[in-house]
Amino acid sequence: MSRRPPGGARRPASARVDYEQHGRTYTRHRRADPRIASRIHAALGDAHTVLNVGAGTGSYEPRDRWVLAVEPSATMRAQRPPGAAPAIAARAEALPLDENSVDAAMACVTIHHWWDRARGLAELRRVARGPVVIFTFELERLPEWQRQYLHEGLVEELPRFPALDTVATALGGRTRVERIATPGDCSDGFFEAFWRRPERLLDPAVRSAQSMWALLEEGAERRIVERLSASLASGEWDEQHGHLRAMDSFDGALALVISEPG
Ligand SMILES: C[S@@+](CC[C@H](N)C(=O)[O-])C[C@H]1O[C@@H](n2cnc3c(N)ncnc32)[C@H](O)[C@@H]1O
């Protein structure tokens, strides 16, 4: 597949993670969390036909509706489980569908990877007759210890994540934002999932299913891991943040931006 974005421009920083390489271990540590899934499915309303863009391995796709997936990476498409919805090789920025051809469209944990976000979001709005549901993160709301320990990574990540009102404006229609608390035992291993389980980030297999690490300069991942590991071993982390271990969920970065036709 061509690495050139639509229009032939150079690949922007937002598209630096190559899922043909990076996505190989995705299914092991990135399984849809049922509590997050139920919020996404509720936001889809009574839609019978749903387009899932940047669908990856199929996380968060409803099983009780007709679904078509759009996913540019063959590595990710190959990890879709038996019985998952069919997936076509395309990108958000140029959806091969007619206007108003599906009841609803969704995009989960993907817009920060798109070459042209505004164009992709407008495409979702164009093809959906009903709601468009975007599941994304507001990184400023990550737990304080993650903003502290993952600083080098977040410097790279922050420019990739648009503000929620920018997403809403690009979608158009009638928009609203819904927050989702991150469960303490969240099964989808994005980094906020480990807000009360910091040890899990020391596992290279967990990190390999998180795109942030692929953005770091040489040596930065080792420095972050050593810092966190030392702080856990000395008890410093627990002294400062140990109260988190007793909490069930964290009101942090997870958000849905939902657009209904205007
Ligand atoms: C973090 S994964 C999320 C996959 C899935 N939605 C989930 O929630 O697990 C990001 C996905 O976005 C896809 N992607 C990257 N650029 C894209 C684009 N321009 N249009 C559509 N999908 C894209 C990647 O190939 C990858 O599968």
The ligand as an SDF file (V2000), in Angstrom:
LIG
                    3D

 27 29  0  0  0  0  0  0  0  0999 V2000
   -4.4870    1.9220   17.8740 C   0  0  0  0  0  0  0  0  0  0  0  0
   -5.1310    1.1050   16.4600 S   0  0  0  0  0  0  0  0  0  0  0  0
   -6.8680    1.0410   16.8990 C   0  0  0  0  0  0  0  0  0  0  0  0
   -7.5780   -0.1060   16.2570 C   0  0  0  0  0  0  0  0  0  0  0  0
   -9.0160   -0.3290   16.7660 C   0  0  0  0  0  0  0  0  0  0  0  0
   -9.9020    0.7380   16.3420 N   0  0  0  0  0  0  0  0  0  0  0  0
   -9.0460   -0.4860   18.2710 C   0  0  0  0  0  0  0  0  0  0  0  0
   -9.7760    0.2530   18.9470 O   0  0  0  0  0  0  0  0  0  0  0  0
   -8.3470   -1.3860   18.7800 O   0  0  0  0  0  0  0  0  0  0  0  0
   -5.1020    2.3720   15.2160 C   0  0  0  0  0  0  0  0  0  0  0  0
   -5.5430    1.8800   13.8480 C   0  0  0  0  0  0  0  0  0  0  0  0
   -5.7110    3.0000   12.9760 O   0  0  0  0  0  0  0  0  0  0  0  0
   -5.3080    2.5710   11.6780 C   0  0  0  0  0  0  0  0  0  0  0  0
   -5.0390    3.7500   10.8250 N   0  0  0  0  0  0  0  0  0  0  0  0
   -3.8760    4.4440   10.7160 C   0  0  0  0  0  0  0  0  0  0  0  0
   -4.0170    5.4460    9.8280 N   0  0  0  0  0  0  0  0  0  0  0  0
   -5.2980    5.3850    9.3670 C   0  0  0  0  0  0  0  0  0  0  0  0
   -6.0620    6.1470    8.4170 C   0  0  0  0  0  0  0  0  0  0  0  0
   -5.5290    7.1790    7.7800 N   0  0  0  0  0  0  0  0  0  0  0  0
   -7.3460    5.7850    8.1880 N   0  0  0  0  0  0  0  0  0  0  0  0
   -7.8980    4.7320    8.8480 C   0  0  0  0  0  0  0  0  0  0  0  0
   -7.2150    3.9850    9.7450 N   0  0  0  0  0  0  0  0  0  0  0  0
   -5.9490    4.2990   10.0130 C   0  0  0  0  0  0  0  0  0  0  0  0
   -4.0740    1.7250   11.9640 C   0  0  0  0  0  0  0  0  0  0  0  0
   -3.7330    0.9110   10.8670 O   0  0  0  0  0  0  0  0  0  0  0  0
   -4.5150    0.9620   13.1990 C   0  0  0  0  0  0  0  0  0  0  0  0
   -5.1320   -0.2580   12.8790 O   0  0  0  0  0  0  0  0  0  0  0  0
  1  2  1  0
  2  3  1  0
  2 10  1  0
  3  4  1  0
  4  5  1  0
  5  6  1  0
  5  7  1  0
  7  8  2  0
  7  9  1  0
 10 11  1  0
 11 12  1  0
 11 26  1  0
 12 13  1  0
 13 14  1  0
 13 24  1  0
 14 15  1  0
 14 23  1  0
 15 16  2  0
 16 17  1  0
 17 18  1  0
 17 23  2  0
 18 19  1  0
 18 20  2  0
 20 21  1  0
 21 22  2  0
 22 23  1  0
 24 25  1  0
 24 26  1  0
 26 27  1  0
M  CHG  2   2   1   9  -1
M  END
$$$$
